Amino acid sequence: MSTPELFDNAASPDDLAQRVVQLRAQLHYHGHLYYVLDAPELPDAQYDRMFRELQALEEAHPHLRTLDSPTQRVGGKPLAQFDSVRHVVPMLSIRTETDTESTGAQAFDTRIRKELELLDTAPAVEYVTELKFDGLAMSLRYENGVLVQAATRGDGEYGEDVTHNARTIGQIPLRLQDAPPVLEVRGEVYMRRDDFEALNARQRVRIAQGDKGEKTFVNPRNAAAGAVRQLDPAIAAQRPLSFFAYGVGELQGGPAWATHLDLLMALKAWGFPVATQTATALGAQGLLDFHQRIGALRDQLPFDIDGVVYKVNSLALQQRLGFVSREPRWAVAHKYPAQEQVTTVLAIDVQVGRTGKLTPVAKLAPVFVGGVTVTNATLHNEDEARRKDVRVGDSVIVRRAGDVIPEVVSVLPASLESPNRGGVFTMPRSCPVCGSAAVREEDEADYRCTGGLFCSAQRKQAISHFVQRRAVEVEGLGEKLVDQLVEAGLVRTLPDIYRLGFVALAALERMADKSANNLLEALEKSKSTTLPRFLYGLGIRHVGEATAKELARHFGDVQAIMDAPLEKLLEVNDVGPTVAQSLRAFFDQAHNREVVEQLRACGVHWPDIQAASDAPKPLAGLTFVITGTLPTLGRDAAKALIEDAGAKVAGSVSKKTSYVLAGTEAGSKLDKAQELGVPVIDEAALHKMLEVL
Ligand code: IVH
């Protein structure tokens, strides 16, 4: 598209009108690419230039201005109040299947089949499966293709006229091509999570700058609802809203669709966003599959949903099914467990982490949220706890999404105003576990206990970290047992775990002879490890698994790492000043070097690694699959050995697999290898390969 020039004022009226029409068409086209398809073809500056040109032309020639002009998205005057709008076709709600288990889908299909009097032998009913967006419903009325009115749902019969705000939503088309004389599009206005976070960040800046009228929003839905019900469209325009279409209200002279899916496809063709996850499903099993698939995907979606919606696809069947009160019989919302709930703060505790970090944690009255019962929620650090102003006795909103740790979102306004709240949270200046000084370094958000391994909380977690699966892996040494060992005074430092004897272990509460023996065996097995796992297990601040691998590859042995000056450490891939300083600080402490030496003296060992670049890769180009239990190596240790030797480890056997490494109780992978003629080796053979090659 050519760069538009500002129009010459001397141009003829016809030319001007033509230019205005051309600009509008171009802005509609590029606006759709930008807002709906998220695939702009023009740089923003060029879009802005065309926009300003159109604005200037309309300003100079008001008779050229139309309702559907892109310039009309902004700049309306604030309203005194909302007008009431009557929905000719009522805005219904959907019956909610409260059974959040998958049985909810079965119940709906059974009901539909019964209503339709289908025999058991009749084929499966076809449904459209949609997301249940967590925003607010809106009806958009187009007359001859031009957006003339937008209304909230209200009580379903009367809503509020929010046309001025709907126009500010870039994803809502102002004009439709080839549209029927009257078309009402129904859908959901919502706010994306990233837009919500950015909006709240901007709000916080305003509040910090002393703007008394501003507040942060509790969740995307509240933020969206607040924006839609803004009387001043200039403010609404600053709130980033999005839209999904899911249905049609009044329709005059429109196409006769046969199915709900056809209707959605037509809306999409007119330029409305329709969620890409929308699909069709056959029978109860199809609904169940969708419910499960979206459930697994839920946390990765860029916006909140609180469930899925099932709709009978055939519009003829929908008509046969009809309505009960204000709910159609042909649709149901199937919810997921809520990710936010309200509960009470019973106390605010301070927990000590492995590296001494002190974290304030709200102790909560038990509440079922995000599919589990939550009794603790992190407040992150002192600043966060104060920003949210969480106090004992408050009613708070708790959120748990996916595997993320539960979080206090905010205090309910009623609690903020209550006269008998607890005091403002302050971080203790000494460690609640060992009493050592707690300090906050400059530019850091966290307080840390300075007690190091003197602090039993840090000791316990240092041990749990060392014995975990991704480090040296001591099977059966869980957190409870670590607590017991530390509390009984049996383990003070890491090497102590290798000094445990049968008698001491068997004397512990709830420890049977057999378990004690198993643990001793697991400890023995853990002594054969790899250098990266050992390094990672030491729990040096900022040294994760990837960094540990890089360090091992670069230096080849632990002594070289312990002795490396800062400059040498900085030569390692991905090691910057923070990591290098942390390594130096760790190994400059005599007791940490001693821990390493003692662990080795106890028999902890690993295969030599050839340092850095010139190390030959004996198994380069090969692909291994591991199955069953190996006699000495844990699965991760075997994987690391193979990968260090340059080979890949794959999850399933195919013709491309070079070897299957099998231990006892190998299952289907072994069968598959035999079927495909892939050579099968045992652990001893692997060791040989690594030696010989
Ligand atoms: S259809 C005839 N589809 O849920 C059914 N509604 O209680 C009319 N909602 O107020 C609604 N996602 O705001 C439908 N995919 C979806 C939806 C959806 C969210 C909301 C809508 C409505 C409420 C129904």
Residues whose N, C-alpha, C, O or C-beta is under 5 A from the ligand:
A	BS01	IVH	L92 S93 I94 E130 L131 K132 F133 L136 A137 E188 Y246 V309 P328
